């Protein structure tokens, strides 16, 4: 999983759960989560509201 895919996976987790993906999760679990959460958010027209704070949290994680 490359950096862009991992960032998008973290963004989806943030939008659904309000937190980033735990460091201990294996790649297959993350891929399964991406598939499930993409379906969950697909028809949610207000999903973008849940992105608030993601960029800051993701930057802190990378530090």
N, C-alpha and C positions, 0 to 999 in steps of 0.2 A: 504494500500500500504506500503510494508516494505521499509527499507532504500536502499536495493539493487535495487529494482524496481524504487524508486524515483531517485536514482543516474542515472540509465539508461535513464529514462525519461528526466532528465535534460541534459544528453549527447546528446540525439536526438534533443532536442530543440536548444542546442548550435550549433549542426552541420547544422541545417536548418536556424535558425534565428540569431545565434551569441549572444544569451543571455540565461540566466537561466529562469526557470519557475517562474512566479510571485507567491509570497506567498499566494495571495488571490484566486488562482484557486482551484476549488473543485476537488476532486479525479476523478469524472467521466469525467470532461473536460480533465484532464491529461491522463486518459486511452484512450480517443478518440484521443487525439493528438498523443500518442504513436502509435496507430494503423495506423493513416494517415501518420505520418512521417517515420515509418518503411517501408511502401510501397514506399514512395517517395525516400528513400535512397537505397532501395534494389538493384537497377540496376546501381547505381551511383558508378562506380569503383574508383572515386577520392574522395569519401565522407570522407575518413579518413583524408584528408588534412584539413578539417573544424574542426577537433577536437583540433587544436592548441589553447592553452590557457584554455581549459576546466578544467583540473585538478586544476589549480591555482584558477580559478573563483569559482569552487565548494568548495574548501577548505576555501576560504574567506567567502563564504555564511554560512558555518558551524560554523565559528568563532563567 
